[in-house]
Amino acid sequence: MSNRSIIIMVLVLVGATAYLLLKSDGNIDMGGEKHGAEATHVEEAKKDAPATAPAAPAAVTDAKK
C-alpha cells in the first residue's frame, strides 16, 4: 500500500467522522471527566432508569430465609 493511498484513506475517515459528529446533533463534551455540580449526566441517567427493580425468583428468596 503506497503512502498516497494511506493519506487518502486517513483523510476520508477524518472527513466522515467530522461529518457524522456535526450532523448527529449530539451534545459532545470533550472537556474530560466532570465532578460536582458539572456532572449532570448521573441525574439524567437516573431519570431514564426503570422505576422498579426486577423481582428475585421465589427459589432464591426462600433459600436465604
Secondary structure, DSSP 8 states (H G I E B T S, - for coil): --HHHHHHHHHHHHHHHHHHHHHTT-----S----GGG--HHHHHHHHS-SS-----HHHHHHH-
